[in-house]
C-alpha cells in the first residue's frame, strides 16, 4: 500500500477506537449492508452506469464502510474510448445526527479504481483517495437510503473522476424517533 493509504488506515483506526471508547454507552456497534446504483464520469470519457455492494460497521455516527463496485461498458462512436470500471472504497464515514428521519454524510476513502479500455489488452490500475458528501433518509425501521457524490483523485490520472450513487441498505443503528 502507498503511504497515503497507510496513513488513511491509521487515521480510520484511530477514529474508530476513539468513537468506541467515548460513546459506546449511547449506541452499540452495529452492522449494515446494501446495494447501490450510480454513475461514474471520468474526464474525457462517457458516463457509465455502476452497481455496488456495501458493508459497514457503525457506532454512534462513525462508520467503517467497504464498497465494491463495477460498471457496464460505456460505448461511444469511437471504440478507442470505450471502457468499463471496477474497484473498491474502504473509508471512514460520519453521519450527522438523524433529525426528522434525515441526515448528512461525510466520508474519506482509500480507493482503487481499474479502467478496462476496449482498445488495449491491459487494465489501467489506479489508487487514490475519494471524498464523499451524501444525504440520507430512513425508509423504515430497518432500511435507509443514501444519495452520495464522490470526488476521486489519483496521482495515476491527470483529472479527477466523479461518481454519483444511490444506495439502499439494511441494518445499522436503531431508529430512535417515532414508530412507523
N, C-alpha and C positions, 0 to 999 in steps of 0.2 A: 504494500500500500504506500501511497505517496505521503509525504509529511503532512499535507493539509488534511488528508483523510484520517491519519492517525490522531491529529490534533482534534478533529471533529469528534472522533470516537471517545477521546479522553474527556472532552467538554461535555458530551452527551452523558457519559457515565457519571461524571461529577454532578450534573444537574439532577439526574435520576436519583442518585443517592441522597442529595440534599432534600429532594421532594419527599422521598420515602421517610427520611428521618424527621423532617419538620412537620409534616402534615398527615402522617399515617392515621392519626386518630380521627380525622374527619372523613376520609374515604379510603377504603382499602384498594389494593391493586386489583385491576380488572383487565380482561382481555376483550378484544373485538376483532372482527373480520368482515371483509366486504368485497364488493365488486365495483368496478368503475368503467365508464366510457368517456372518451375525450378526444382531443385533437392535439397533434404536435405540429409546430410550424417552424422548421429551421429556415434561416435566411437563405435565399437562393433556391429553395425547393418548394414544391407544392405542399399544401396541408394534407396530413394523413390522419385517418381515424385510428384510435388506440383503444385497447382494452386492458384492464389491470386487475390484479388480485392484491388485497391488502390484509395485513395482520398487524395488530397493535397491542401494546401493553400500556395501560393508562393508570395514573394515580393523581387525583386531585388537579386536573387540568393539564398536567405534563404527560406526554406520551412518547414512547419509542415506536416509530412506525417503520414497517418493512413493506415495500411495494414493489411488485414485479409487473412489468408492462411489455406489450408488444403491439405492433401496428400492422395494418394491412399495407400492401404495396401501393404507394402513391404513383399513379401513372400520369403522363403528360404527352404532348405531341412529340417530345424529344426523349427517346429512350435513354439517353445519357444521363438524365436527371431522375429516372425512376428509382425509388428507394423504399425500403422498409426500415423500421427502427425497433429495437428491443433494448431492455435494460432493467435497472432497479434503482430504487431510492432507499437509503437507510438514514433516518433522521430523527431529530428531536423536535417535537411539535408542542405548542402550547395553545390550549383553547381557553378563551376568556370565560368568565362565569356565565352560565346559561341564564338568560333573562327572557321571559315570555317564550320559552322554547327555542331561542336562537342564540348564536354565539359567533365569535370570530376566531380564526385560527392563524397562527404564525408558525412557520417551520423552516429549519435549515437542515439540508440533507447532503450527504455524500452520494453522488450519483454516477453510475456507469451507464453510458448510452452507446449502443453499437449501431452503425448505419450499414445496411447491406445494399450497396449500389448495384443496379442491374447491369452496368457496363463493366464491372470488374469482378474478379474471382475472389477477392479478399474483402473482409469487412473493415470499415473504419471504426476502430475502437477508441472511445473517448472516456475520460474520467474527470470529474469536476464537482462543483457544488451547485445545488438548487436552492432557491429562495422562494418560499411559497406564502401566499396570502389567501385565506379562504373564508367562506361564510357557511354556517351550517344551521340546520333546523332539526328538531326532533319530529319524527314521523309518528311514533307511538312509544310506549314504554321501552321497548327493546330495540327500536330501529331509529337510525339517524341518516340524514342526507347532508352531504357537503359539496360545495362548488369551490374548486381550487384553481388558482392561477399560479404557475411556476415559471421562474426565470432560471434557465440553466446556462452556466458559463463554465467553459473549459479552456485550458491552455492549448488543447489539441484542435480547437475550432477557431476560426477567425471571428465569427459572430456568435451571438447568443441564440439559444433555442427557446421558444415559448411553448408552454403547454397549458391547456385548459382541460379540466376533468370534473365530471360529476360522479360522486361515489355514494353508494348506498351501503350501509354497514349495520351489523347487529352486535349486540353485547355492549360492553363498556360500562361506564358509570350509570348508576340507577338514577332515574328521574326523581327529583326532589320536589316537584311542583304539584299541581292539582292532578287528580286521577283522570284517566281517559275513559 
